[in-house]
């Protein structure tokens, strides 16, 4: 399913399962967000055709100069996408 990554309120990338994107950001605080704009059924036999709602969430992250930050898109208990910091 397509998910739109936003940076500081602007659409930055449309991401599908298995894809990666890389960005260079200025040091300081930036808002990272995820938008799911479709209403496709969740895949998997145990979901019984549950549909993800149209949804947007964002959170502030402080970035330091010279550091690499890795994030992953994961689903929560409500089958909604969230952005989690993975490492570094």
Backbone atoms as SQL, in Angstrom:
CREATE TABLE atoms (id INTEGER PRIMARY KEY, chain TEXT, resi INTEGER, resn TEXT, atom TEXT, x REAL, y REAL, z REAL);
INSERT INTO atoms VALUES
  (1, 'A', 1, 'UNK', 'N', 0.833, -1.181, 0.000),
  (2, 'A', 1, 'UNK', 'CA', 0.000, 0.000, 0.000),
  (3, 'A', 1, 'UNK', 'C', 0.876, 1.241, 0.000),
  (4, 'A', 2, 'UNK', 'N', 0.484, 2.225, -0.763),
  (5, 'A', 2, 'UNK', 'CA', 1.245, 3.470, -0.817),
  (6, 'A', 2, 'UNK', 'C', 1.081, 4.265, 0.468),
  (7, 'A', 3, 'UNK', 'N', 2.169, 4.809, 0.930),
  (8, 'A', 3, 'UNK', 'CA', 2.196, 5.709, 2.072),
  (9, 'A', 3, 'UNK', 'C', 3.013, 6.917, 1.661),
  (10, 'A', 4, 'UNK', 'N', 2.559, 8.099, 2.018),
  (11, 'A', 4, 'UNK', 'CA', 3.274, 9.320, 1.680),
  (12, 'A', 4, 'UNK', 'C', 4.050, 9.775, 2.911),
  (13, 'A', 5, 'UNK', 'N', 5.362, 9.949, 2.748),
  (14, 'A', 5, 'UNK', 'CA', 6.208, 10.509, 3.793),
  (15, 'A', 5, 'UNK', 'C', 6.205, 12.018, 3.625),
  (16, 'A', 6, 'UNK', 'N', 5.953, 12.740, 4.726),
  (17, 'A', 6, 'UNK', 'CA', 6.006, 14.199, 4.678),
  (18, 'A', 6, 'UNK', 'C', 7.164, 14.680, 5.544),
  (19, 'A', 7, 'UNK', 'N', 7.771, 15.769, 5.124),
  (20, 'A', 7, 'UNK', 'CA', 8.822, 16.417, 5.902),
  (21, 'A', 7, 'UNK', 'C', 8.432, 17.885, 6.026),
  (22, 'A', 8, 'UNK', 'N', 8.273, 18.321, 7.262),
  (23, 'A', 8, 'UNK', 'CA', 7.866, 19.699, 7.546),
  (24, 'A', 8, 'UNK', 'C', 6.594, 20.079, 6.789),
  (25, 'A', 9, 'UNK', 'N', 5.643, 19.148, 6.746),
  (26, 'A', 9, 'UNK', 'CA', 4.339, 19.411, 6.152),
  (27, 'A', 9, 'UNK', 'C', 4.262, 19.270, 4.648),
  (28, 'A', 10, 'UNK', 'N', 5.355, 18.981, 3.993),
  (29, 'A', 10, 'UNK', 'CA', 5.385, 18.837, 2.535),
  (30, 'A', 10, 'UNK', 'C', 5.537, 17.368, 2.150),
  (31, 'A', 11, 'UNK', 'N', 4.792, 16.928, 1.137),
  (32, 'A', 11, 'UNK', 'CA', 4.957, 15.567, 0.638),
  (33, 'A', 11, 'UNK', 'C', 6.382, 15.409, 0.115),
  (34, 'A', 12, 'UNK', 'N', 7.091, 14.378, 0.608),
  (35, 'A', 12, 'UNK', 'CA', 8.485, 14.170, 0.219),
  (36, 'A', 12, 'UNK', 'C', 8.679, 12.912, -0.618),
  (37, 'A', 13, 'UNK', 'N', 7.893, 11.860, -0.354),
  (38, 'A', 13, 'UNK', 'CA', 8.054, 10.603, -1.095),
  (39, 'A', 13, 'UNK', 'C', 6.812, 9.749, -0.942),
  (40, 'A', 14, 'UNK', 'N', 6.505, 9.008, -1.991),
  (41, 'A', 14, 'UNK', 'CA', 5.443, 8.004, -1.959),
  (42, 'A', 14, 'UNK', 'C', 6.163, 6.662, -1.848),
  (43, 'A', 15, 'UNK', 'N', 5.910, 5.936, -0.761),
  (44, 'A', 15, 'UNK', 'CA', 6.678, 4.732, -0.454),
  (45, 'A', 15, 'UNK', 'C', 5.765, 3.508, -0.472),
  (46, 'A', 16, 'UNK', 'N', 6.256, 2.437, -1.095),
  (47, 'A', 16, 'UNK', 'CA', 5.554, 1.153, -1.093),
  (48, 'A', 16, 'UNK', 'C', 6.376, 0.126, -0.334),
  (49, 'A', 17, 'UNK', 'N', 5.764, -0.973, -0.010),
  (50, 'A', 17, 'UNK', 'CA', 6.407, -2.046, 0.742),
  (51, 'A', 17, 'UNK', 'C', 7.756, -2.401, 0.128),
  (52, 'A', 18, 'UNK', 'N', 8.800, -2.426, 0.968),
  (53, 'A', 18, 'UNK', 'CA', 10.131, -2.822, 0.539),
  (54, 'A', 18, 'UNK', 'C', 10.990, -1.701, -0.025),
  (55, 'A', 19, 'UNK', 'N', 10.433, -0.522, -0.219),
  (56, 'A', 19, 'UNK', 'CA', 11.204, 0.582, -0.775),
  (57, 'A', 19, 'UNK', 'C', 11.928, 1.358, 0.320),
  (58, 'A', 20, 'UNK', 'N', 12.990, 2.054, -0.073),
  (59, 'A', 20, 'UNK', 'CA', 13.768, 2.904, 0.822),
  (60, 'A', 20, 'UNK', 'C', 13.922, 4.273, 0.175),
  (61, 'A', 21, 'UNK', 'N', 14.013, 5.294, 1.010),
  (62, 'A', 21, 'UNK', 'CA', 14.318, 6.639, 0.525),
  (63, 'A', 21, 'UNK', 'C', 15.384, 7.244, 1.423),
  (64, 'A', 22, 'UNK', 'N', 16.162, 8.172, 0.874),
  (65, 'A', 22, 'UNK', 'CA', 17.208, 8.855, 1.623),
  (66, 'A', 22, 'UNK', 'C', 17.042, 10.355, 1.426),
  (67, 'A', 23, 'UNK', 'N', 17.173, 11.113, 2.516),
  (68, 'A', 23, 'UNK', 'CA', 17.081, 12.563, 2.465),
  (69, 'A', 23, 'UNK', 'C', 18.228, 13.170, 3.254),
  (70, 'A', 24, 'UNK', 'N', 18.646, 14.346, 2.850),
  (71, 'A', 24, 'UNK', 'CA', 19.589, 15.152, 3.623),
  (72, 'A', 24, 'UNK', 'C', 18.809, 16.330, 4.175),
  (73, 'A', 25, 'UNK', 'N', 18.863, 16.498, 5.493),
  (74, 'A', 25, 'UNK', 'CA', 18.135, 17.582, 6.150),
  (75, 'A', 25, 'UNK', 'C', 19.100, 18.482, 6.897),
  (76, 'A', 26, 'UNK', 'N', 18.756, 19.728, 7.018),
  (77, 'A', 26, 'UNK', 'CA', 19.519, 20.665, 7.831),
  (78, 'A', 26, 'UNK', 'C', 19.389, 20.257, 9.296),
  (79, 'A', 27, 'UNK', 'N', 20.415, 20.491, 10.115),
  (80, 'A', 27, 'UNK', 'CA', 20.293, 20.201, 11.545),
  (81, 'A', 27, 'UNK', 'C', 19.134, 20.998, 12.149),
  (82, 'A', 28, 'UNK', 'N', 18.559, 20.444, 13.204),
  (83, 'A', 28, 'UNK', 'CA', 17.449, 21.108, 13.888),
  (84, 'A', 28, 'UNK', 'C', 16.226, 20.220, 13.925),
  (85, 'A', 29, 'UNK', 'N', 15.131, 20.790, 14.351),
  (86, 'A', 29, 'UNK', 'CA', 13.890, 20.023, 14.479),
  (87, 'A', 29, 'UNK', 'C', 13.132, 20.008, 13.164),
  (88, 'A', 30, 'UNK', 'N', 12.655, 18.828, 12.803),
  (89, 'A', 30, 'UNK', 'CA', 11.847, 18.653, 11.598),
  (90, 'A', 30, 'UNK', 'C', 10.643, 17.792, 11.947),
  (91, 'A', 31, 'UNK', 'N', 9.520, 18.057, 11.268),
  (92, 'A', 31, 'UNK', 'CA', 8.319, 17.249, 11.431),
  (93, 'A', 31, 'UNK', 'C', 8.301, 16.163, 10.371),
  (94, 'A', 32, 'UNK', 'N', 8.278, 14.912, 10.813),
  (95, 'A', 32, 'UNK', 'CA', 8.170, 13.770, 9.902),
  (96, 'A', 32, 'UNK', 'C', 6.770, 13.206, 10.032),
  (97, 'A', 33, 'UNK', 'N', 6.127, 12.979, 8.910),
  (98, 'A', 33, 'UNK', 'CA', 4.763, 12.489, 8.952),
  (99, 'A', 33, 'UNK', 'C', 4.519, 11.391, 7.944),
  (100, 'A', 34, 'UNK', 'N', 3.414, 10.669, 8.158),
  (101, 'A', 34, 'UNK', 'CA', 2.968, 9.624, 7.248),
  (102, 'A', 34, 'UNK', 'C', 1.503, 9.859, 6.914),
  (103, 'A', 35, 'UNK', 'N', 1.194, 9.747, 5.631),
  (104, 'A', 35, 'UNK', 'CA', -0.192, 9.856, 5.176),
  (105, 'A', 35, 'UNK', 'C', -0.548, 8.567, 4.452),
  (106, 'A', 36, 'UNK', 'N', -1.658, 7.983, 4.829),
  (107, 'A', 36, 'UNK', 'CA', -2.219, 6.883, 4.058),
  (108, 'A', 36, 'UNK', 'C', -3.482, 7.429, 3.436),
  (109, 'A', 37, 'UNK', 'N', -3.506, 7.512, 2.115),
  (110, 'A', 37, 'UNK', 'CA', -4.604, 8.187, 1.444),
  (111, 'A', 37, 'UNK', 'C', -5.588, 7.233, 0.794),
  (112, 'A', 38, 'UNK', 'N', -5.322, 5.960, 0.843),
  (113, 'A', 38, 'UNK', 'CA', -6.227, 5.002, 0.226),
  (114, 'A', 38, 'UNK', 'C', -7.197, 4.418, 1.229),
  (115, 'A', 39, 'UNK', 'N', -7.979, 3.483, 0.767),
  (116, 'A', 39, 'UNK', 'CA', -8.883, 2.765, 1.646),
  (117, 'A', 39, 'UNK', 'C', -8.916, 1.302, 1.216),
  (118, 'A', 40, 'UNK', 'N', -7.727, 0.780, 0.910),
  (119, 'A', 40, 'UNK', 'CA', -7.610, -0.596, 0.450),
  (120, 'A', 40, 'UNK', 'C', -7.695, -1.561, 1.612),
  (121, 'A', 41, 'UNK', 'N', -8.222, -2.755, 1.385),
  (122, 'A', 41, 'UNK', 'CA', -8.253, -3.735, 2.469),
  (123, 'A', 41, 'UNK', 'C', -6.848, -4.075, 2.935),
  (124, 'A', 42, 'UNK', 'N', -6.712, -4.332, 4.201),
  (125, 'A', 42, 'UNK', 'CA', -5.449, -4.776, 4.763),
  (126, 'A', 42, 'UNK', 'C', -5.206, -6.193, 4.276),
  (127, 'A', 43, 'UNK', 'N', -3.999, -6.491, 3.821),
  (128, 'A', 43, 'UNK', 'CA', -3.712, -7.838, 3.351),
  (129, 'A', 43, 'UNK', 'C', -3.465, -8.765, 4.529),
  (130, 'A', 44, 'UNK', 'N', -3.690, -10.036, 4.318),
  (131, 'A', 44, 'UNK', 'CA', -3.489, -11.028, 5.377),
  (132, 'A', 44, 'UNK', 'C', -4.799, -11.705, 5.722),
  (133, 'A', 45, 'UNK', 'N', -4.755, -12.997, 5.940),
  (134, 'A', 45, 'UNK', 'CA', -5.958, -13.775, 6.170),
  (135, 'A', 45, 'UNK', 'C', -6.682, -13.457, 7.459),
  (136, 'A', 46, 'UNK', 'N', -5.983, -12.920, 8.459),
  (137, 'A', 46, 'UNK', 'CA', -6.619, -12.726, 9.758),
  (138, 'A', 46, 'UNK', 'C', -7.284, -11.366, 9.909),
  (139, 'A', 47, 'UNK', 'N', -7.315, -10.538, 8.868),
  (140, 'A', 47, 'UNK', 'CA', -7.863, -9.185, 8.999),
  (141, 'A', 47, 'UNK', 'C', -9.329, -9.093, 8.604),
  (142, 'A', 48, 'UNK', 'N', -9.871, -10.121, 7.956),
  (143, 'A', 48, 'UNK', 'CA', -11.286, -10.167, 7.587),
  (144, 'A', 48, 'UNK', 'C', -11.728, -8.970, 6.760),
  (145, 'A', 49, 'UNK', 'N', -10.852, -8.497, 5.862),
  (146, 'A', 49, 'UNK', 'CA', -11.202, -7.404, 4.969),
  (147, 'A', 49, 'UNK', 'C', -11.278, -6.041, 5.623),
  (148, 'A', 50, 'UNK', 'N', -10.727, -5.900, 6.828),
  (149, 'A', 50, 'UNK', 'CA', -10.700, -4.609, 7.516),
  (150, 'A', 50, 'UNK', 'C', -10.031, -3.567, 6.632),
  (151, 'A', 51, 'UNK', 'N', -10.599, -2.379, 6.567),
  (152, 'A', 51, 'UNK', 'CA', -10.037, -1.298, 5.754),
  (153, 'A', 51, 'UNK', 'C', -9.306, -0.309, 6.643),
  (154, 'A', 52, 'UNK', 'N', -8.133, 0.127, 6.168),
  (155, 'A', 52, 'UNK', 'CA', -7.411, 1.192, 6.878),
  (156, 'A', 52, 'UNK', 'C', -8.109, 2.513, 6.590),
  (157, 'A', 53, 'UNK', 'N', -8.309, 3.332, 7.602),
  (158, 'A', 53, 'UNK', 'CA', -8.921, 4.639, 7.355),
  (159, 'A', 53, 'UNK', 'C', -7.912, 5.599, 6.730),
  (160, 'A', 54, 'UNK', 'N', -8.417, 6.641, 6.070),
  (161, 'A', 54, 'UNK', 'CA', -7.516, 7.702, 5.617),
  (162, 'A', 54, 'UNK', 'C', -6.965, 8.342, 6.876),
  (163, 'A', 55, 'UNK', 'N', -5.670, 8.558, 6.915),
  (164, 'A', 55, 'UNK', 'CA', -5.045, 8.940, 8.179),
  (165, 'A', 55, 'UNK', 'C', -3.779, 9.735, 7.934),
  (166, 'A', 56, 'UNK', 'N', -3.440, 10.613, 8.869),
  (167, 'A', 56, 'UNK', 'CA', -2.201, 11.374, 8.821),
  (168, 'A', 56, 'UNK', 'C', -1.692, 11.514, 10.247),
  (169, 'A', 57, 'UNK', 'N', -0.420, 11.230, 10.458),
  (170, 'A', 57, 'UNK', 'CA', 0.194, 11.499, 11.762),
  (171, 'A', 57, 'UNK', 'C', 1.601, 12.026, 11.527),
  (172, 'A', 58, 'UNK', 'N', 2.048, 12.894, 12.433),
  (173, 'A', 58, 'UNK', 'CA', 3.405, 13.407, 12.324),
  (174, 'A', 58, 'UNK', 'C', 3.960, 13.658, 13.711),
  (175, 'A', 59, 'UNK', 'N', 5.285, 13.660, 13.787),
  (176, 'A', 59, 'UNK', 'CA', 5.947, 13.923, 15.057),
  (177, 'A', 59, 'UNK', 'C', 7.243, 14.684, 14.795),
  (178, 'A', 60, 'UNK', 'N', 7.666, 15.435, 15.803),
  (179, 'A', 60, 'UNK', 'CA', 8.883, 16.235, 15.695),
  (180, 'A', 60, 'UNK', 'C', 10.094, 15.390, 16.070),
  (181, 'A', 61, 'UNK', 'N', 11.168, 15.557, 15.319),
  (182, 'A', 61, 'UNK', 'CA', 12.427, 14.865, 15.596),
  (183, 'A', 61, 'UNK', 'C', 13.551, 15.878, 15.494),
  (184, 'A', 62, 'UNK', 'N', 14.452, 15.821, 16.448),
  (185, 'A', 62, 'UNK', 'CA', 15.624, 16.708, 16.457),
  (186, 'A', 62, 'UNK', 'C', 16.764, 16.006, 15.720),
  (187, 'A', 63, 'UNK', 'N', 17.318, 16.658, 14.713),
  (188, 'A', 63, 'UNK', 'CA', 18.411, 16.102, 13.922),
  (189, 'A', 63, 'UNK', 'C', 19.694, 16.870, 14.205),
  (190, 'A', 64, 'UNK', 'N', 20.793, 16.129, 14.415),
  (191, 'A', 64, 'UNK', 'CA', 22.102, 16.734, 14.651),
  (192, 'A', 64, 'UNK', 'C', 22.949, 16.632, 13.391),
  (193, 'A', 65, 'UNK', 'N', 23.832, 17.587, 13.206),
  (194, 'A', 65, 'UNK', 'CA', 24.718, 17.608, 12.038),
  (195, 'A', 65, 'UNK', 'C', 25.633, 16.390, 12.038),
  (196, 'A', 66, 'UNK', 'N', 25.836, 15.799, 10.863),
  (197, 'A', 66, 'UNK', 'CA', 26.771, 14.698, 10.698),
  (198, 'A', 66, 'UNK', 'C', 26.282, 13.342, 11.155),
  (199, 'A', 67, 'UNK', 'N', 25.056, 13.250, 11.646),
  (200, 'A', 67, 'UNK', 'CA', 24.534, 11.960, 12.101),
  (201, 'A', 67, 'UNK', 'C', 23.589, 11.371, 11.068),
  (202, 'A', 68, 'UNK', 'N', 23.512, 10.043, 11.084),
  (203, 'A', 68, 'UNK', 'CA', 22.588, 9.311, 10.212),
  (204, 'A', 68, 'UNK', 'C', 21.441, 8.798, 11.072),
  (205, 'A', 69, 'UNK', 'N', 20.227, 9.028, 10.606),
  (206, 'A', 69, 'UNK', 'CA', 19.029, 8.580, 11.315),
  (207, 'A', 69, 'UNK', 'C', 18.275, 7.614, 10.412),
  (208, 'A', 70, 'UNK', 'N', 17.894, 6.482, 10.978),
  (209, 'A', 70, 'UNK', 'CA', 17.174, 5.465, 10.223),
  (210, 'A', 70, 'UNK', 'C', 15.803, 5.273, 10.860),
  (211, 'A', 71, 'UNK', 'N', 14.767, 5.290, 10.012),
  (212, 'A', 71, 'UNK', 'CA', 13.397, 5.105, 10.474),
  (213, 'A', 71, 'UNK', 'C', 12.753, 3.964, 9.703),
  (214, 'A', 72, 'UNK', 'N', 11.787, 3.334, 10.334),
  (215, 'A', 72, 'UNK', 'CA', 11.003, 2.279, 9.685),
  (216, 'A', 72, 'UNK', 'C', 9.532, 2.623, 9.795),
  (217, 'A', 73, 'UNK', 'N', 8.790, 2.241, 8.779),
  (218, 'A', 73, 'UNK', 'CA', 7.341, 2.391, 8.819),
  (219, 'A', 73, 'UNK', 'C', 6.776, 1.064, 9.302),
  (220, 'A', 74, 'UNK', 'N', 6.030, 1.104, 10.400),
  (221, 'A', 74, 'UNK', 'CA', 5.435, -0.103, 10.974),
  (222, 'A', 74, 'UNK', 'C', 3.957, 0.150, 11.236),
  (223, 'A', 75, 'UNK', 'N', 3.193, -0.919, 11.373),
  (224, 'A', 75, 'UNK', 'CA', 1.780, -0.747, 11.695),
  (225, 'A', 75, 'UNK', 'C', 1.566, -0.983, 13.187),
  (226, 'A', 76, 'UNK', 'N', 0.634, -0.235, 13.754),
  (227, 'A', 76, 'UNK', 'CA', 0.316, -0.397, 15.166),
  (228, 'A', 76, 'UNK', 'C', -0.822, -1.403, 15.335),
  (229, 'A', 77, 'UNK', 'N', -1.365, -1.515, 16.536),
  (230, 'A', 77, 'UNK', 'CA', -2.421, -2.492, 16.824),
  (231, 'A', 77, 'UNK', 'C', -3.710, -2.210, 16.057),
  (232, 'A', 78, 'UNK', 'N', -3.884, -0.975, 15.571),
  (233, 'A', 78, 'UNK', 'CA', -5.079, -0.604, 14.798),
  (234, 'A', 78, 'UNK', 'C', -4.837, -0.657, 13.295),
  (235, 'A', 79, 'UNK', 'N', -3.732, -1.275, 12.875),
  (236, 'A', 79, 'UNK', 'CA', -3.345, -1.379, 11.462),
  (237, 'A', 79, 'UNK', 'C', -3.129, -0.006, 10.843),
  (238, 'A', 80, 'UNK', 'N', -2.640, 0.953, 11.632),
  (239, 'A', 80, 'UNK', 'CA', -2.308, 2.274, 11.140),
  (240, 'A', 80, 'UNK', 'C', -0.785, 2.404, 11.100),
  (241, 'A', 81, 'UNK', 'N', -0.266, 3.111, 10.094),
  (242, 'A', 81, 'UNK', 'CA', 1.178, 3.257, 9.945),
  (243, 'A', 81, 'UNK', 'C', 1.740, 4.232, 10.963),
  (244, 'A', 82, 'UNK', 'N', 2.934, 3.902, 11.476),
  (245, 'A', 82, 'UNK', 'CA', 3.679, 4.769, 12.363),
  (246, 'A', 82, 'UNK', 'C', 5.142, 4.774, 11.925),
  (247, 'A', 83, 'UNK', 'N', 5.836, 5.865, 12.209),
  (248, 'A', 83, 'UNK', 'CA', 7.248, 5.989, 11.877),
  (249, 'A', 83, 'UNK', 'C', 8.049, 5.785, 13.153),
  (250, 'A', 84, 'UNK', 'N', 8.927, 4.774, 13.159),
  (251, 'A', 84, 'UNK', 'CA', 9.739, 4.451, 14.335),
  (252, 'A', 84, 'UNK', 'C', 11.216, 4.609, 13.997),
  (253, 'A', 85, 'UNK', 'N', 11.952, 5.204, 14.905),
  (254, 'A', 85, 'UNK', 'CA', 13.401, 5.302, 14.715),
  (255, 'A', 85, 'UNK', 'C', 14.004, 3.923, 14.923),
  (256, 'A', 86, 'UNK', 'N', 14.828, 3.468, 13.965),
  (257, 'A', 86, 'UNK', 'CA', 15.342, 2.117, 13.989),
  (258, 'A', 86, 'UNK', 'C', 16.709, 2.013, 14.662),
  (259, 'A', 87, 'UNK', 'N', 17.624, 2.920, 14.365),
  (260, 'A', 87, 'UNK', 'CA', 18.974, 2.821, 14.929),
  (261, 'A', 87, 'UNK', 'C', 19.756, 4.080, 14.647),
  (262, 'A', 88, 'UNK', 'N', 21.004, 4.072, 15.109),
  (263, 'A', 88, 'UNK', 'CA', 21.993, 5.139, 14.959),
  (264, 'A', 88, 'UNK', 'C', 21.517, 6.352, 15.609);
